Amino acid sequence: MSDELVLREAIPTDAEKLIDFLKRASKESTFIEHESLQNVTLDDERISLDEIYNSPNDELILAILGDDIIGFTRLEKIDQYESELGIVVEKDLWNQGVGSFLMEDVLAYAQESPISKVSLEVYKKNPAAIHLYKKHGFTTRSQKAKTFIMERMV
């Protein structure tokens, strides 16, 4: 990575680039299910990013390299004290630390918010993601046929 990696909170004007990134990323990995992206409008995405930006429990942090979004992490409120975590990194940049940077940033956000627990669902056939989550203190709470449910107190 010759450009400097920038992590920052997503804002409504990021909508178009974020939609483009998600469409690209969903084609690169079998671990992402974004079939509904075809129906997402730019206005809908802007409204969604504005709501996330103004929420005390939700967060969306972008990883930007040059002018391109190369990853993001998302906290989405489940209840008053728990949020669900999602993280996506461009496949060409897997295992280069981008996921760890995003994880550290989003967990720092969670520690300053009303959130006390972060949970996530990860495919059992995704050892790189499982390793990342364990490295950052997540433990397995339960499992389904194809996934683990993991959590961490903040």
Secondary structure as UniProt FT lines:
FT   STRAND          5..9
FT   HELIX           12..14
FT   HELIX           15..28
FT   TURN            30..31
FT   HELIX           35..39
FT   HELIX           42..53
FT   STRAND          59..65
FT   TURN            66..67
FT   STRAND          68..77
FT   STRAND          82..89
FT   HELIX           91..93
FT   TURN            94..97
FT   HELIX           98..111
FT   STRAND          117..123
FT   TURN            124..125
FT   HELIX           127..135
FT   TURN            136..137
FT   STRAND          139..143
FT   STRAND          147..153
//
